Amino acid sequence: MAATRPSRARSSMIAGGGAEVAPRSREGSPGGADFAPSALGTRQHWDAVYERGLNNFQEYGDRGEIWFGEESMNRLIRWMQKQKIPLDASVLDIGTGNGVFLVELAKLGFSDITGIDYSPPAIQLSGRVIEKEGFSNIKLKVEDFLNLSTELCGFHICIDKGTFDAISLDPDDAVEKRKQYVKSLSRALKEKGFFLITSCNWTREELLNEFSEGLELFEELPTPKFSFGGRSGSSVAALVFQKTRDFSLDKSS
């Protein structure tokens, strides 16, 4: 009998507030066929999360959780600094949430920053956070990445911290939506541009499989390790891909 994995729905909860992550087996075929559908994959869930976040910010000034914790954000920033990414490079934050990552990039001097989220309350919250921090040059838009506007294209950097995880838990045909995500990424990212993804649901090997078309692995970023049953592993995968050519999952016959 093949080994089975703990429910990925549980592990994905870290994206919404730092819940404990279940250690996962590395056995099994890549592709996420064993994902359990979850409310964490629905717009209604995230609208409610960010409605509460907006109320908390208005009442207490609380910006809310940073997906995967502050270290995950700093990890990406360190990589961008190490690579000497120009400060005028165009950056797209896919599923920006409360916009805190955009603020940190602006503090470093990045001047062409866009944050999108399909949840209107998330964009409202990020707008309030950015306004409080005194930045006026950060672009925000209510946008479903799976149905991307044509003007959102040609970015030097695309960043995902947990959005692909949430899409993978959508109760409504998550497999097809993952494919649509890859198509949208093809349009959003310019050739030779970088895609930085952080995930608690996908292993390194699975992410390589999901994003094999038109992308190549540029670097794997170090992430915290755990020990379980005498074995060590990582509860979070963080990879940097580089776009090698335009790509689509639509194959001509």
Sequence and secondary structure as in RCSB ss.txt:
>XXXX:A:sequence
MAATRPSRARSSMIAGGGAEVAPRSREGSPGGADFAPSALGTRQHWDAVYERGLNNFQEYGDRGEIWFGEESMNR
LIRWMQKQKIPLDASVLDIGTGNGVFLVELAKLGFSDITGIDYSPPAIQLSGRVIEKEGFSNIKLKVEDFLNLST
ELCGFHICIDKGTFDAISLDPDDAVEKRKQYVKSLSRALKEKGFFLITSCNWTREELLNEFSEGLELFEELPTPK
FSFGGRSGSSVAALVFQKTRDFSLDKSS
>XXXX:A:secstr
       HHHHGGGGGT          S SS TT    GGGSHHHHHHHHHHHHHHHHHH      TT HHHHHH
HHHHHHHTT  TTSEEEEET TT HHHHHHHHHT  EEEEEES HHHHHHHHHHHHHHT    EEEE  GGG  T
TS  EEEEEEESHHHHHTT TTTHHHHHHHHHHHHHHHEEEEEEEEEEESSS HHHHHHHT SSEEEEEE    E
EEETTEEEES EEEEEEE S   S    
